[in-house]
Amino acid sequence: MPHLRSSSVLPICISSSRSPALLRRTRLSSPRTLTSHRPSPPLPFPVVEICPDPTCPCSSMPPLDQEIDHKNTLNGTISAHSQHLIISTGRSDWTSRIEDERENGTSWGKVVGDLKALLGRKGEFHDAFNATMISTSSFTPLSAGGKQSTKRVNGKGEWEEQDTADALLFPAFRHFTGLVPLSEEVGDTASNPHTESQPDPDSVTSGSLRDFIVENLTPNTGDSISDTAAVRSRWHSLPITNPTILICSHGQRDSRCGILGPVLHDEFNRYLDQRKGDDPRSKLCASTTEEFVASEGDDSRPVEGLGRESRAKEQGQSIDKSSLEAITSSTTSASNEQSTPPDMTVNVGMISHIGGHKWAGNVIIYMPPGFSADVTTSEPVGANSPDVSQRASGVRPLHPLAGMSIWYGRVEPRHVEGIVEQTIFNGKVIRELFRGGLNQRGQLVRL
């Protein structure tokens, strides 16, 4: 009896052990599996394969002392990061390691050194999964209240020294002023987070640089600060509503970018200004100096007063009295001159090393989150376009790349027109130049 029970169980065990293998062979031999194809994921944005040839004369490609890599693919070659913090310096070149600018005696140099130390690999706030890329830029340093310093020193592009530093933060699209080096921070009484009065932006120096990092550069940390609104008020800031083009010109890091960067900077400025004259519909123009223009109406410039105050409030920004008056007056003026929409400035600046010098001609384009497609696009809208109903109802459709950064490499002067027309005006990414990008949530995007 026991023998029969054992033999009756054995075939069942063998059958059970063989069935997975039989099932695997069945799956492998299934013609349905072999012939099926997974659909390609949709592209994250409109794409044009090749950069169009220029239609007007442009600058020549300068001779370089090293070759540019034209063999390896560009897609997916940007450094992993979730935010980009850019310190204004008024210079277009820096020491090979920008943290060494700490020794140059400027406030911005000390702030750069402090930020690199705090956020670097062994820093107090290092976060490998939410890295903040830190760069320096050629934009003119501002005072704590957001006022431009326009006095040149020795005629060499160096600017009157400020006691504080200012910074652009993407993809938050915010322009901060009043950042103070750690060595010059004042006591808690000057930056009390429990203060009830709203400080005058012109008198604000700063809160702690560590508080700035916690409040603006680290994720999910709002609960660690007792009064978020008060901490935010320590820094005068404005939302960035203008497009920004950044070009690597870091010659002390790599000569290719040091030679090509300034040429591209001049070519972008030249083409934008020329296009404005050729096509009155394109109301974008390059900044006339290295001054960064966060929003139209900044420093009494023409303003498109459409919702700037409400956008600022939504983002927790403070708007100083003079800016608010400029918005009000310019909005009234705009309503009286509907046929002549105001210019919108494109900020064109040079920045320090962002990785990939072998692909010199590195360009980053930041398109503001609320940027309107019909402010920029010159392409006709098809009858089946989803924008048609929006335009008919008076609602401005968003730019296809609104809130994103687009990184290009191997850019030459002959590509500038195509980048302006295809990417900035029409919201299309040029595949042959595309290195990667960042969406508004700080996530990397690629093709």
PLY file of the C-alpha trace (Angstrom):
ply
format ascii 1.0
element vertex 447
property float x
property float y
property float z
element edge 446
property int vertex1
property int vertex2
end_header
0.00 0.00 0.00
2.73 2.53 0.83
4.50 1.56 -2.44
1.39 2.23 -4.48
0.86 5.58 -2.72
4.45 6.58 -3.51
4.20 5.62 -7.20
0.91 7.41 -7.57
2.43 10.67 -6.28
5.63 10.50 -8.35
4.14 11.16 -11.82
2.32 14.16 -10.46
5.58 15.64 -9.12
7.39 15.04 -12.41
4.59 16.55 -14.40
4.50 19.57 -12.11
8.26 20.12 -12.35
8.26 19.88 -16.13
5.29 22.10 -16.80
7.12 25.46 -16.46
9.69 24.39 -19.05
6.96 23.18 -21.36
5.14 26.45 -20.89
8.31 28.40 -21.67
8.82 26.44 -24.88
5.23 27.05 -25.80
5.62 30.78 -25.27
8.83 30.93 -27.29
7.21 29.09 -30.18
4.16 31.30 -30.19
4.01 33.16 -33.52
1.98 35.94 -31.87
4.86 36.78 -29.52
7.47 36.76 -32.28
5.53 39.04 -34.59
4.24 41.57 -32.04
5.96 44.98 -31.67
5.77 47.34 -28.73
4.68 50.80 -29.91
7.25 53.58 -29.60
6.57 56.02 -26.78
5.38 59.45 -27.92
8.00 62.17 -28.24
8.01 64.60 -25.30
7.90 67.60 -27.64
7.78 68.51 -31.36
10.97 67.57 -33.21
12.70 68.63 -36.41
15.46 66.25 -37.50
18.02 68.63 -39.01
18.77 72.28 -38.30
17.73 74.28 -41.38
20.41 76.17 -43.28
20.58 79.90 -42.59
18.76 82.22 -44.97
21.01 85.21 -44.28
24.77 85.73 -43.81
26.13 84.70 -40.42
29.46 84.69 -38.63
32.10 82.20 -39.73
33.10 79.26 -37.58
36.27 80.35 -35.75
39.38 78.14 -35.92
39.77 75.95 -32.83
42.96 74.45 -31.41
41.19 71.14 -30.72
38.66 69.19 -32.75
35.00 68.89 -31.82
33.62 65.37 -31.52
31.22 64.80 -34.42
31.18 60.99 -34.13
29.43 60.13 -30.88
25.73 60.67 -30.31
24.59 63.72 -28.35
21.25 62.46 -27.06
21.36 61.73 -23.33
24.76 63.31 -22.65
23.80 65.99 -20.10
24.87 65.73 -16.48
22.25 64.37 -14.09
20.66 67.22 -12.16
17.23 68.43 -11.10
17.96 72.16 -10.72
20.34 74.73 -12.16
21.56 77.65 -10.04
23.44 80.38 -11.92
25.34 83.18 -10.15
25.73 86.52 -11.97
29.34 87.73 -12.20
29.66 90.21 -15.08
32.45 88.07 -16.55
32.59 85.64 -19.46
35.46 83.48 -18.19
36.46 82.09 -14.81
39.07 79.95 -13.11
38.99 76.33 -14.25
37.19 75.36 -11.03
34.66 78.09 -10.32
34.81 77.41 -6.58
38.35 78.83 -6.69
36.79 82.23 -7.44
36.27 82.39 -3.67
39.72 84.00 -3.52
38.95 86.85 -5.94
37.58 89.10 -3.20
34.05 89.47 -4.63
30.83 88.57 -2.88
29.72 86.44 -5.81
33.03 84.54 -5.74
32.57 83.73 -2.06
28.93 82.71 -2.59
29.94 80.38 -5.43
32.61 78.79 -3.24
30.18 78.38 -0.34
27.46 76.86 -2.51
29.87 74.40 -4.11
31.10 73.37 -0.65
27.60 72.97 0.80
26.12 71.16 -2.20
29.19 69.25 -3.42
29.89 65.55 -2.92
30.99 65.86 0.69
28.83 68.86 1.42
26.22 69.28 4.12
23.38 69.35 1.58
24.71 66.93 -1.03
21.91 64.92 -2.63
22.93 62.55 -5.41
19.31 62.04 -6.46
18.37 65.73 -6.57
21.61 67.38 -7.64
21.83 71.12 -8.14
24.15 72.20 -10.94
25.96 75.44 -10.08
27.25 77.77 -12.80
28.51 81.32 -13.11
27.21 83.70 -15.78
28.16 86.88 -17.61
25.00 88.68 -16.46
25.61 91.86 -14.47
25.54 91.38 -10.68
22.63 93.07 -8.92
22.27 94.71 -5.55
20.12 93.22 -2.79
17.08 95.21 -3.92
17.36 94.04 -7.51
18.90 97.24 -8.90
21.33 97.06 -11.80
24.95 98.07 -11.32
25.93 99.60 -14.65
29.28 101.16 -13.84
32.12 99.53 -15.74
35.49 99.14 -14.06
38.60 99.68 -16.21
36.47 99.15 -19.32
37.03 95.40 -19.11
33.54 94.14 -18.53
33.99 94.03 -14.78
31.26 95.69 -12.82
30.99 97.77 -9.71
31.35 95.45 -6.75
28.23 94.46 -4.85
27.97 93.41 -1.21
25.66 90.54 -2.17
25.18 88.10 -5.03
22.18 87.30 -7.21
21.21 84.02 -8.83
18.89 82.50 -11.41
17.17 79.26 -10.43
15.75 76.87 -13.03
13.30 75.16 -13.52
11.77 77.25 -10.73
12.28 80.26 -13.06
13.08 82.65 -10.23
15.65 85.45 -9.96
17.01 85.94 -6.43
19.07 88.81 -5.09
20.68 89.49 -1.73
22.66 86.26 -1.26
25.46 86.78 1.26
28.59 84.62 1.78
28.66 82.47 4.91
31.56 84.50 6.30
29.52 87.71 6.11
26.17 86.52 7.41
24.62 88.66 10.13
23.08 87.39 13.37
19.62 85.94 13.71
18.16 89.30 14.78
18.68 90.66 11.27
16.93 87.73 9.63
14.38 86.61 12.19
11.97 84.15 10.51
9.24 85.24 12.90
9.30 88.90 11.92
5.82 90.26 11.28
6.72 93.24 9.11
7.47 92.86 5.39
11.02 94.15 4.78
11.82 96.83 2.23
13.46 94.99 -0.72
16.11 97.71 -1.05
17.22 97.11 2.55
17.13 93.32 2.51
20.57 91.80 2.75
19.84 88.13 3.21
18.92 85.28 5.43
21.32 82.45 5.96
22.75 80.86 2.82
21.90 77.52 4.42
18.28 78.65 4.80
18.28 79.61 1.12
19.36 76.08 0.21
16.81 74.44 2.50
13.98 76.64 1.27
14.73 76.60 -2.44
17.14 73.79 -3.37
16.16 70.77 -1.27
12.96 68.76 -1.89
10.20 68.27 0.67
11.76 70.37 3.40
9.07 73.01 3.94
8.03 71.49 7.28
11.53 71.99 8.70
11.15 75.77 8.61
8.68 77.37 11.01
7.58 80.17 8.74
8.12 79.49 5.04
6.70 82.83 3.86
8.94 84.82 6.19
12.02 82.89 5.14
11.17 83.46 1.49
10.82 87.19 2.12
14.49 87.40 3.12
15.43 87.34 -0.57
14.10 89.80 -3.07
12.98 87.68 -6.02
10.96 87.88 -9.20
9.54 85.20 -11.49
11.44 84.80 -14.76
8.96 85.21 -17.61
11.42 85.88 -20.45
13.28 83.21 -22.47
16.92 82.69 -21.53
19.77 81.44 -23.74
22.98 80.33 -22.01
26.21 79.55 -23.88
29.29 77.91 -22.39
32.31 80.24 -22.75
34.56 78.73 -20.07
37.93 79.17 -21.78
40.05 78.40 -18.72
38.32 75.02 -18.56
38.56 74.27 -22.28
39.77 76.55 -25.07
37.13 75.36 -27.55
34.30 76.81 -25.48
36.40 79.89 -24.71
36.77 80.61 -28.43
33.36 79.55 -29.72
31.16 80.73 -26.83
31.60 84.50 -27.33
31.10 84.11 -31.10
27.78 82.33 -30.55
26.77 84.90 -27.93
27.27 87.73 -30.43
25.53 85.80 -33.20
22.40 85.15 -31.12
22.22 88.83 -30.20
22.77 89.92 -33.78
20.17 87.59 -35.26
17.49 88.41 -32.69
17.93 92.13 -33.27
17.95 91.68 -37.05
14.83 89.52 -36.99
12.96 92.09 -34.95
13.58 94.62 -37.71
12.65 92.23 -40.52
9.43 90.89 -39.00
7.32 93.23 -36.84
5.29 90.24 -35.62
8.27 88.84 -33.78
8.32 90.95 -30.66
11.35 89.23 -29.16
14.62 91.12 -28.92
17.99 90.52 -27.30
18.91 92.37 -24.14
20.92 95.46 -25.07
23.50 94.79 -22.34
24.49 91.94 -20.08
21.68 92.94 -17.72
19.32 90.06 -16.97
15.66 90.98 -17.49
13.54 88.58 -15.44
10.18 90.03 -16.50
9.06 92.78 -18.81
8.65 95.95 -16.81
11.71 95.17 -14.71
13.63 98.42 -14.17
11.05 100.49 -16.06
11.30 98.45 -19.25
8.19 97.93 -21.43
5.95 95.35 -19.84
3.28 92.96 -20.95
1.25 93.37 -17.78
-0.83 90.28 -18.42
-1.06 88.45 -15.11
2.44 89.10 -13.86
1.25 90.11 -10.39
-1.02 87.09 -10.07
1.70 84.76 -11.35
4.09 86.15 -8.78
1.61 85.66 -5.96
0.97 82.08 -7.07
4.70 81.37 -6.84
5.05 83.09 -3.47
7.02 85.98 -4.92
7.20 89.51 -3.58
6.92 92.42 -6.01
8.42 95.72 -4.98
6.37 98.92 -5.25
8.22 100.35 -8.24
7.75 97.14 -10.24
4.05 97.07 -9.40
3.66 100.69 -10.55
5.47 99.82 -13.77
3.09 96.92 -14.35
0.03 99.12 -13.80
1.19 101.94 -16.05
2.38 99.63 -18.81
-0.84 97.63 -18.74
-2.80 100.84 -19.30
-0.47 101.82 -22.11
-0.77 98.37 -23.70
-4.56 98.55 -23.68
-4.37 101.85 -25.58
-1.95 100.46 -28.16
-3.29 97.01 -29.00
-1.82 97.15 -32.50
1.73 97.43 -31.15
2.43 94.65 -28.66
5.46 95.29 -26.45
8.85 93.74 -27.01
9.79 90.72 -24.93
13.46 90.44 -24.08
15.44 87.27 -24.70
18.28 87.04 -22.19
21.49 85.87 -23.88
24.37 85.13 -21.53
27.57 83.13 -21.23
28.10 80.54 -18.50
30.76 78.32 -16.99
31.37 74.62 -17.58
28.25 72.44 -17.92
29.96 69.28 -19.16
30.80 68.02 -22.63
33.52 70.36 -23.88
34.24 67.89 -26.68
30.85 68.95 -28.05
31.78 72.65 -27.81
29.06 75.00 -28.85
27.03 74.02 -25.79
23.81 76.01 -25.51
20.97 75.80 -22.98
17.57 77.36 -23.69
15.13 77.96 -20.83
11.53 78.66 -21.89
9.37 80.16 -19.09
6.44 78.04 -17.85
3.80 80.61 -18.78
5.28 81.50 -22.16
2.57 81.95 -24.76
2.96 80.27 -28.13
1.18 82.97 -30.05
3.55 85.61 -28.69
6.36 83.88 -30.54
5.22 81.57 -33.29
5.32 82.75 -36.89
4.10 79.48 -38.40
0.53 79.27 -39.73
-1.80 77.20 -37.56
-3.50 74.31 -39.33
-7.26 73.91 -39.34
-7.04 70.76 -37.21
-4.64 72.22 -34.67
-5.85 72.18 -31.05
-4.67 75.79 -30.84
-7.39 76.96 -33.23
-10.20 76.78 -30.67
-7.99 78.41 -28.05
-7.14 81.29 -30.34
-10.75 81.69 -31.37
-11.77 81.99 -27.73
-9.02 84.50 -27.02
-6.96 82.08 -24.90
-3.27 82.06 -25.69
-1.92 78.51 -26.10
1.25 77.66 -24.22
4.55 77.35 -26.02
5.25 73.61 -26.64
8.45 73.87 -24.59
7.07 76.08 -21.80
8.77 75.40 -18.47
11.54 73.28 -20.01
15.25 73.50 -20.67
16.69 72.29 -23.96
20.40 71.49 -24.21
22.17 71.65 -27.56
25.75 70.69 -28.45
28.03 71.19 -31.46
26.25 74.47 -32.17
27.95 76.64 -34.79
27.09 80.19 -35.93
25.24 78.71 -38.92
22.84 76.99 -36.50
21.78 80.13 -34.63
19.01 81.14 -37.04
17.57 77.62 -37.01
17.61 77.45 -33.21
15.85 80.81 -32.87
13.25 80.00 -35.52
12.61 76.35 -34.75
13.04 76.19 -30.96
12.31 79.64 -29.55
9.70 80.81 -32.04
8.05 77.52 -33.01
8.71 75.19 -30.07
10.52 72.44 -31.99
13.62 70.59 -30.79
16.41 70.00 -33.32
17.33 66.33 -33.00
20.84 66.49 -34.51
21.93 69.04 -31.87
19.92 67.76 -28.90
21.85 66.63 -25.79
18.93 66.40 -23.37
16.67 68.58 -21.29
14.86 69.16 -18.04
11.12 69.50 -17.53
9.45 71.75 -15.00
9.41 68.96 -12.39
13.19 68.68 -12.57
13.12 65.40 -14.51
15.58 64.68 -17.31
14.12 64.29 -20.80
15.66 62.72 -23.88
14.68 61.47 -27.31
0 1
1 2
2 3
3 4
4 5
5 6
6 7
7 8
8 9
9 10
10 11
11 12
12 13
13 14
14 15
15 16
16 17
17 18
18 19
19 20
20 21
21 22
22 23
23 24
24 25
25 26
26 27
27 28
28 29
29 30
30 31
31 32
32 33
33 34
34 35
35 36
36 37
37 38
38 39
39 40
40 41
41 42
42 43
43 44
44 45
45 46
46 47
47 48
48 49
49 50
50 51
51 52
52 53
53 54
54 55
55 56
56 57
57 58
58 59
59 60
60 61
61 62
62 63
63 64
64 65
65 66
66 67
67 68
68 69
69 70
70 71
71 72
72 73
73 74
74 75
75 76
76 77
77 78
78 79
79 80
80 81
81 82
82 83
83 84
84 85
85 86
86 87
87 88
88 89
89 90
90 91
91 92
92 93
93 94
94 95
95 96
96 97
97 98
98 99
99 100
100 101
101 102
102 103
103 104
104 105
105 106
106 107
107 108
108 109
109 110
110 111
111 112
112 113
113 114
114 115
115 116
116 117
117 118
118 119
119 120
120 121
121 122
122 123
123 124
124 125
125 126
126 127
127 128
128 129
129 130
130 131
131 132
132 133
133 134
134 135
135 136
136 137
137 138
138 139
139 140
140 141
141 142
142 143
143 144
144 145
145 146
146 147
147 148
148 149
149 150
150 151
151 152
152 153
153 154
154 155
155 156
156 157
157 158
158 159
159 160
160 161
161 162
162 163
163 164
164 165
165 166
166 167
167 168
168 169
169 170
170 171
171 172
172 173
173 174
174 175
175 176
176 177
177 178
178 179
179 180
180 181
181 182
182 183
183 184
184 185
185 186
186 187
187 188
188 189
189 190
190 191
191 192
192 193
193 194
194 195
195 196
196 197
197 198
198 199
199 200
200 201
201 202
202 203
203 204
204 205
205 206
206 207
207 208
208 209
209 210
210 211
211 212
212 213
213 214
214 215
215 216
216 217
217 218
218 219
219 220
220 221
221 222
222 223
223 224
224 225
225 226
226 227
227 228
228 229
229 230
230 231
231 232
232 233
233 234
234 235
235 236
236 237
237 238
238 239
239 240
240 241
241 242
242 243
243 244
244 245
245 246
246 247
247 248
248 249
249 250
250 251
251 252
252 253
253 254
254 255
255 256
256 257
257 258
258 259
259 260
260 261
261 262
262 263
263 264
264 265
265 266
266 267
267 268
268 269
269 270
270 271
271 272
272 273
273 274
274 275
275 276
276 277
277 278
278 279
279 280
280 281
281 282
282 283
283 284
284 285
285 286
286 287
287 288
288 289
289 290
290 291
291 292
292 293
293 294
294 295
295 296
296 297
297 298
298 299
299 300
300 301
301 302
302 303
303 304
304 305
305 306
306 307
307 308
308 309
309 310
310 311
311 312
312 313
313 314
314 315
315 316
316 317
317 318
318 319
319 320
320 321
321 322
322 323
323 324
324 325
325 326
326 327
327 328
328 329
329 330
330 331
331 332
332 333
333 334
334 335
335 336
336 337
337 338
338 339
339 340
340 341
341 342
342 343
343 344
344 345
345 346
346 347
347 348
348 349
349 350
350 351
351 352
352 353
353 354
354 355
355 356
356 357
357 358
358 359
359 360
360 361
361 362
362 363
363 364
364 365
365 366
366 367
367 368
368 369
369 370
370 371
371 372
372 373
373 374
374 375
375 376
376 377
377 378
378 379
379 380
380 381
381 382
382 383
383 384
384 385
385 386
386 387
387 388
388 389
389 390
390 391
391 392
392 393
393 394
394 395
395 396
396 397
397 398
398 399
399 400
400 401
401 402
402 403
403 404
404 405
405 406
406 407
407 408
408 409
409 410
410 411
411 412
412 413
413 414
414 415
415 416
416 417
417 418
418 419
419 420
420 421
421 422
422 423
423 424
424 425
425 426
426 427
427 428
428 429
429 430
430 431
431 432
432 433
433 434
434 435
435 436
436 437
437 438
438 439
439 440
440 441
441 442
442 443
443 444
444 445
445 446
